[in-house]
Amino acid sequence: MNSRLELPGFQPVRRDQLRPERVHDTYKLQKKLAEPTVCSECGAVYHAGRWQWGAPTAGAERVVCPACQRIRDDYPAGFVEVGGDFFSAHRDEIMSLLRHREGREKGEHPLARIMAVTDTPTGVRVTTTDLHLARDLGDALHHAYQGDLAFHYNEAENRLRVHWQR
């Protein structure tokens, strides 16, 4: 036996075999959309294989983008829990930082949005349509104000929970 193909139990990988998804995301597009396509709710345009901001061309197909669908279904991908005495004393400043960060991210990635900001007994819960935005908000808080930052990723649900307090 001088080649790997002759080893008992070895089967070469066939490129035409289907591989199971590592992470299943119901909101991820299953196939490419016709171009151009526009979101009927937010106006984002699907062009060159991704969602982006821009003017839709005449005759564009109309669908609901994954972010608007998450908002409609009230099914966030990210949760950012913000609390502590420092938050209570600087609430407006911290919320302004979070909104600014969202605006910057949403400018480049239309699917990254804050869904809702809800008061909790210890602070606020910010829900997002995107895992990366939740992480970015947590990192921004930690960079600006230090404090305690923790990330909890649930692979089964494909959700990220971020906790920050000071």
N, C-alpha and C positions, 0 to 999 in steps of 0.2 A: 504494500500500500504506500505509494509515493505521492498521492495527491489527496487533497481534502475531499474530493468527490467520491473517493472509494472508502471513506471511513464509515463504519456501520452506524446507522441512525442519522447520518448527516443528509439533509435535504437542501439543495440550493434554493435561494430565495428567488421566486419568480416575480418579475416586475409587474405582471398583469394581475397579481392577486390583490384583493381588497384588504386593506388593513383597518382594524377598528379605530375609531376616533379615541384619542387620549382623553379629550374633554368634550363632552357633548353640550352644545349651546343651541337651544331652541331658536334663539334670535339671530343666529349667524345665517347668512344667505346660503341656501343649499345649491344654488346654481347662479351663474352670472345673469344679471338682468340685461334686457335690451338697452342699448344706449341711443339717445339719452333717456333717462328715467328721472322723474322728479317726485319728491315726497309730497303727498297731497296735504300734509299737515304743517310741516316746518319749512318746506321749500328747498331742502337740500337736493343736490343733483348727483345722480350716480353717473360718473363719467370716468373713462380710463380705468375701470375696474375698482373704483372706490367712491365713497360718498364724499362730496365736497360742496362748498358754497359757490354759487354762481347763478347766472341767469339761465333759466331753462329755455331750450329752443322750442319753436312751435312744433306741435305734434308729439311732444314727449309723453311717454307712458307715465301713468300716475299710480304710485303704490304708497304704502306707509313704510317709512324707513324703520330699521330695527330699534333706534332710540325712541321714536314716537310710539312704536308698538309696546316697548317696555313701560313707557309712561302710561299708556292706555291700560295696560294690564296690571299696573302698579306692582311690577316685579323688578326691583332694583338689582343691579350686579354688585354694587358696592355700598357699604354703610360706613359713615365716619361719625363716631361718637366723640363729642367734644365736651369737656366739663372741667370742673375744678374751680377753686376760688379766683384764680387768675382770669379764667374765662368770664366769670360773673362780673369782674371789675372792668374787663376790656371787651365786652361782647360786641359792640359796634365795630371796633377796629378789627377783631378777628373775623367777623362775618364779612367785612369788606375785603379782607385778604382772600377769603375763600371764594367770594364772587369774582374778584379780579382774576384769580388763578383759573377759575372755570372759564371765564371769558377768553382768556388767552389760549387755553387748550381747545375750547370749542371753535375758535377762529380757524384752527388748522384741522381739527377732527370733529365734524358735525355730530358724530354719534356719542361724543363725550359731553354729557350734560348733568347738571344737578337737577334731580327730579323734585325733591321737596326738602324743606328744612322744618323739622318738628321739634318743639320744646319737649324736654324730658325733665324728670325731677332733679337731675344733676347738671343739665346743660342743654345741648341740642343734638339731634340726630340728623345728619345730612345723608340723603340717599342719592346715588348716582346711577347713570345708565351704563357705566363703563368701569371695569376693575382698575384700569390704569389711572383714571381720574381720581378715584378714591385714594389710591396710593399717593398720587401727586399732591392731593390736598393734605394728607397726613405729613408727607415730607415737607411741604411748605410751612405748616404749623411748627414742626420741629425745628426747621432751619431758622424761622423768624423768632421763636419764643422758647426754644429748647423744651423742657418738660419731658414727660414720659410718653413714649410712642410704642404701640404694639400692633402687629398685623396678625390676623387670623384668617387663613385661606381655607375654605371648605371645598375640596376638589370635587366631591360628589355633587354639590350644588353649583359649582363654578361661581362662588361668591367670595368677596373679600370684606372682612370687617376690620376697620381701623379704629383704634382707641387712642385718644390723645387727651392728656390733662396736665395741668400745672397748678 
